[in-house]
């Protein structure tokens, strides 16, 4: 079972992002404050769950959480400020949307841009340690996946319904054949071309 609290006394919001390593689409982030006594044996780091398990947990988290919010930063902003800063910005936007103000932010990872007026604690692999971060990872992932599935209808040749914008071989080959779409992150294009040349 994941831990229910880091501090044991503060109102804590778990924060995580999804889509940081993608070639296309926005980066999403979620912030979740779980109610006291929240329990779910399936809850875990979103990467350790399959899609059906994440889809099952999403409405449970959204219904039973004390507060939750999801926000995104688009591909154009990612190109302008870099993906790390964009990830932090998405988290800030999610935190700002919470209907309950947390006293402590639990951040998945080893770095974070401080949110004004709220203390934070960075936790490496925190989504596999604390329930609130795991819940945030699931909401960020499922909301982003839904977004990318909708984009797939517009650009089916890139297989975003399956790869969600991540650099799979099929996705990279589609870029090689068709070029990039208006939703691709141009800052990653050089790396894509390098990887394609290594695959050939």
N, C-alpha and C positions, 0 to 999 in steps of 0.2 A: 504493500500500500504506500502511496505517496504521502508526504508530510502535509498536514493541514495548515501549518503556519511556520513562518520563519522566526518571528519575534515572540509570539504567544500573547501579545497584548495590543498591538496596533491593528488598525483596519488596513489590510494589505491588498494590493491589486497586483495580480500577475500579469506580465506583459511579454509578448512574443510576436515575431514577425513571420511572414511566409512570402516566398518569391524572391529572396535575395539573390539566389544563384541563377535566375532565369535570364533568357535572352530577349524575352518579349513580355509586355504587360506591366502593370504596376506592382509595387511591393505593398502588401497588406500588413496591418498590425492589429492586434486586439489587446484590450485590457479587461481583466475580469476580477471582480470581487465576489468570492464565493460566500454564501451564507454559512453561519456557524452550524456545524453538524452535517454539512454536505458530504455525502459519501457515494461513490460509484466504483465498483470493483473493476470496471472496464477502463476507467479514466487513466490515460498514460500519455506520454510524449506522442504527438500526432504521427511522428515518423515510425513509431513502433506499432501503429494501428493500420488496418487496411481501410479503403475508402468507405466501405459499408459500415464499419465500426465508427469511423469519424462522423458519418452522416447520421448515425443513430445517436451519438452523443451530443451533437450540436443543439437540437431542440431541447434536450434535457438541461444542458448548461444554460441556454438562453432563458428557459422557464424558471429554473431554480436558483440562479445566481442572484446575489443581492444587487449587483449592477454589472453591466457589460457593455462594451462598445467596440466597434470595428471601424478602422479608417484606412485610407490608401494614399499613396503618393504615385503619381503617374510616371510613365516612362520618360517623358520630356524633362521632368524635374530631376529624375534619376541621372540623366545625362548631364544636367547642369551642375548638380551639387555632389554627385557620386552616390553609389548605392548604400554605403555605410551611413552617411548623413541622412539619406532618404529613409532608411529603416528607422532611425531615431525620430525623424520628423513624423513618420506614420504612427509611431508609438505615442508621441506627444499629442497628435490629433485624436487618437483613441482615448487617451487619458482625459483630455479636455471635454470629451463627450460623456464621460461617466456621470450618472445622476447622483452618485454618492462620492464624496471626495475622500480618496484614500489618504492614510497617514504614512504609508510606506509602500514603495514600488519595488516589486521583485522582478528584476530584469534578466531574461535569459541571455547569457553571454558574458563577456568579460569587459565590455565597455558600454558607456551610455552618456549622452548629453543630459546633464541634470535638468529635471523639470522644475520650474520655478515653485518654490514653497513646499515641495514634497521630497522627503529623503528617499534615497533609493539604495538597493543592494543588488549588485551584479552577481549572478550565480551561473557558473559554467555548467552546461547541460542541466540547467534548472528545470527544463520541461520534463525531465525524467525523475525529478526529486520532489517538486512541490505541486500540489493540486491546482493552485490558481494559475501557475505558469502553463501547466499541461492543458488546462481548459482554454487559456488564451491561444496556445499553439493550435488547438483544434478549431477554434473559431476563425483565426486568421487563415488557416489552411483551407477550410471548407468554403469560406466566403470568397477567397481568391480563386479556388477551383471552379466555383460557380461562375465567376466573372469570365474566366478563360474559356469555359465551355460555351458561353454565349458568344465570345469572339470567334470561336471555332466555326460557327455557322457562317460567319462573314469570310473567313479564310480557311476552309477545310483542308487545303493542301499542306498546311503546316502541322496538322495532327494535334492541335492544342487540346482537343477533347481528351486525348490520351496523355500527352506530355506536359500539359499546363504551361507551356512556355519554357520548360527546362531544356538544356542542350543535349537532347537525345540524338542519336545518329540520324533518325528519320527527319527530325527538325532541322538539323544542320544541312542535310542533303537538300531539303526543300529550299533553304536559303540559297544554297549553291545554284539551284535550278531556277528559282523564281525571284531571287533577290529578297530584300527585306520589305516588310509592310510598314504602314504608319505607326504600328504598335511596337515595333522592335526598338530595343535600346541601342542607339548608335554607338555608345561608348563601349559596347561589348563586341562590336563588329570585327575589330582587328583580331581579337582572340578567337572568334568563330572561324575566320579564314585560316588562322594558324592551325587550329585543330583539324579543320577539313583537310589541309595539306598533309598532316601527319597520318590521317586515316587512309589516305589514298595509296 
